[in-house]
Amino acid sequence: MSESIALPLPAQHSRIAGATSESPLVKSLLIGTALIFLAVFLFLPVLAVFYEAFKKGAAVYFAALVEPDAWSAIKLTLLIAAIAVPLNLVFGVAAAWAIAKFDFRGKQLLITLIDLPFSVSPVMAGLIYVLIFGAQGWLGPWLSEHDVKVIFALPGIVLATVFITFPFVARELIPLMQAQGNEEEEAAIVLGASGWRTFWHVTLPNIKWGLLYGVILCNARAMGEFGAVSVVSGHIRGLTNTMPLHVEILYNEYNFAAAFAVASLLALLALVTLVLKSIVEWKTRESVSDLSPEPVQK
């Protein structure tokens, strides 16, 4: 006969149940408070955005989206995300691999640097790039001599976006890789697999859902970033305005229908991100539970 090593006593079961159970009234109050909070701060603003966007009809809505400046902002936003997200994906995987799988001098410093964008204001990040690459910045005169534009151009916007978004992939993968340990990779290497083969066939399948989760968050932040991009873009209409910046300009010009039309695309992106995030979280929990050890028997 096999029996589990540690089985809680009935008294312990009752204490645990008592500590985690609440009366129906308390449960109703907690659930009601959460629903009211979500309705006021999430559902109503999203509904208001779509209501204002379609308030003057579908023709005005779609005309606002295909207007040249709006279309330019949409294309620029997609282009920036298409550049920044793959760069952060490569960096995130490399940083997580190094931190989770190896011990080296400066490891804690690297972790601190990865968290830096979370503690620095996006506006300050943009100002740092202006200080370095601006006309009066450290590299400004040299860039001007060689006719290289960074600030108020695509490169500056990409740099600011990459800086703001680079923690997302790494921060999702580091704890996941640490929880998985090194046993499977070590076994693959002992059996003769190369480093790349081990990564593609052992590590990557184990982290795929966490990686996708980080990419989704990174993409959402890249498309919605405002502060840092606002500083380095120059607000050149039709050239360096992303969707958030274009919404601000339209709203300041009292062109509310067009502003809310473009904003509805960002709101739709947020909703799609939320759905994908929920699906990936569920898949991630499944993969982590599959990796958890079986109960020890004796």
N, C-alpha and C positions, 0 to 999 in steps of 0.2 A: 504494500500500500504506500502510495506517495502522499505526502501532506506538505502544505506550504510552511515555510519556516516561521513566518510571523503572521498570525491571525489575530485581529483585534477582538477583544472580549466584548460580550453583549453590552456591558456597561459603557465601554468605550464607544461602541456604536451609537448608543443613545446620547452620549455627551456630544459626539460629533454632529449627529443629526440636530440636536438642540441648538448647537452653536451656529449652524448654517441655515436654520429654518426661521421664517418670520411669519407673523400672523397675516391673514388675508388682507386686513386693512393696511398694514405696512407695505405689503407687496403692491397693492393697488395704488397707494400714494407714490411709491417709487416709480412704478411703471408710468403712472399719469404724469409725474413731473418730467420724466425723460421724454415722453411723447410731446408734452407742451413745449419743452425746450427745443426739440427737433423741429416742431411745427413753426415756432417763432423765428429761429435762427437758421434754418435750413430750407424747409419746404416753401414757406412764404416768399423768401427772397428769390428762390429759383422760379417759382410760379410768376412772381412779379416781373422778372426778366423776360420770360417768354410772352407774358401778357403784353408788356410794353412793346416787345419786338413785333408782334403781329397785330398791334392795336389799329394800325392804319391799313391793314390788309396784307395779303401774301405778296401782291405785286410790289408794294413799297419795300417789304422785307427783302425779297430776292434782288430788287434793284439796288438796295444798299450793299448787298454782299458782292455783286458783280461790278460795282463802281470801281474805277481804276485804282484809286488809293487804297480802298478796302481790300481789293484783290491782291495788290502788291503787299499789304501787311500780312495777309493770310499766307501767301507764298513764302515771304521772308520768315515767318514764324515756323512753318513746316521745314524750311531749309535749315534754320538754326537747330531745330530739334534733330533733324537727320544727321547733323554734324556732331552736336554735343553728346547725344545719347550713346552712339557707338564709342566715342572716345571715353566716356565715363564707364561704359561697360568693360572695356579693356582694362582701364585703370582699376576699376572696382574688383575685377576678378584677380588681377595680379596682386593688388594690395591685400585682399582677403587671403589669397593663397600664401603669401609671405608671412602674414601675421598669424594665421591659424596653424600653419604646418611647420614653421621654423622658429627657432629662438635666435635672436641676433641683437647686437648692441644698437640702441636707438629705436627699438620696437615700440616702446611707450611714446616716444616722440612722434613716430609715424601715426600712431593712433590719435594723438592729440591734434596733429595737423589735419587729419581726415575730418575731425569734428570742428575744425576752425570755421567753416562757412555757417555752421549752426549758431555760433556765438558772435559773428561779425555782421553788422547791419549790411544789407545788400547795397545801400547807397554808399557806404564806406568802401565796399569792394569796388564799386564803379569808380570812385574817386582815386583809389589806388592805381587803377589802370590809366586814368587820366594823368596822374602824377608821373607814371613811367613812360607812357607812349604819347601824351599830349604834346601840343606844339611847344609848350614851355617846360615839358617834362625832361626826365633824364635822357631818354632816347629820342626825344622829339626832333632836335636839329639834324641828327643823322638820318632819321626817317624822312624828313623833308628833303634833304639833299638827294636821297635815292628815290624820291617820289613814291614812298610806301605809306599808305594810309591805314592806320589801325583804329584810332579814335574817330568817331562819327562815320564809321564804315563797318562792313560786315565782319572783319577780323576782330574788332573790339567787342562787338555784340556777342560773337561766339566765345571769346575769352571770358567775358563776364558771365555768360550762361554756364559755361563749363565749370567755372569756379563755384558758382552758387549750387550746382547740382551734383558735383562729384562725390559727396558723401553717401548718396542714396544707395547705390549698388553695393559699395563696400560695406556699409553698415548693415545691410541685410544678409550679406554672405559671411561676414566674420563669425558671428555666433553660431550660424548653421554649420560652418566648416569645423569650428571648435567642438561642437557637440558630436559630430560624426567621427572625429579622431583620425588617426593615420593608419589604422590597421589594414584597410582594404588597399590603400595605395602601396603600403609596404609589401603586402602579399603579391600584388601585381608586379612590382619591381623584382621581387625574389624569383618570380616565375619567368622573368626575362623581358618584361614589357619595358619599353622606353618611357622617358618622361612624358612626351607628348601623347603616346598611346595610353598611358595611365590616366592622363588628364581627360582625354576625349571619351574613354570607355569606362572609367571608374568614377572620377571626381565629378565631371560634368553631369552625368545622369542623376547623381545624388543631390546636386544643387540646382537643378534646372528650374524648379518652382520658386525657390528663393531668388534666383537670378532674374526670372521673369517678373517677380514682384518688385524688385528694385528697379528694373527697367521701366515698369509702368509708372512708378512714383517719379522717377527721374524725368520721364517724358512729360508728365503732367506739369511738373515744376518748370521745365525748360520752356514749355509753351505759355505758361502763365506768369513768368517772371516779369516784374515791373521795375523795381528800384534800381538795380545795377544796370539794367539795359537802358533805363531812362537817362542815366548819367552819361553813358558812353555813346549813345545813339545820335545825339544832336537833334532829335525830333524832326528829321528831314522828311517831309511828307512825300509818300510814294517811293522813298528810297530806304530809309533806316527805321521806319516805324513798324514795330510788331503789332500784333492784335491788341494787347493791353494798352499800348501807347496810342493806337488809333482810336480806341474807345474813349480814352481821356480827351483827346483833341475834339472828337465829335461831340462829346458831352459838354465841353467848355464852350463850344460853338452853338449850344442849344439845339443841336440836331439829334434830338432824343431817339427818334425812330431808328436812325442809322446806328447810333451808339448801342442801343439795346439789341439790334440785329446782330452786330458783331459780337457783343457780349454773350448773346445766346449760344454762339458757337463755342465759346469758352465754357459756358455752363454745361453744354452738351458734352464737351470733353471731360468735365468734372464728373458727370453722371456715368459716362462710359468707364472712366477710370475707377469709380467706386464699385461698379459691377465687376470689372475685371479683377480689382483688388480683392473683393470678397471671394471670387472663384479661386484665385491663386492662394489666398489664405487657407481656404478649405483643403486644397491640394497639398499645401505645405504641411498642414497638421497631419494629413494622412501619411505623407512621406516620413515625417518625424516619428509618428507612432509605429510605422513599419520598422524603423531603425531601433526602437526602444527594446531592451533586452527582455526575454521571457522570464517569468517568475522562477526563482530558484527552487528546485524540488530536492527532497532528500528521502 
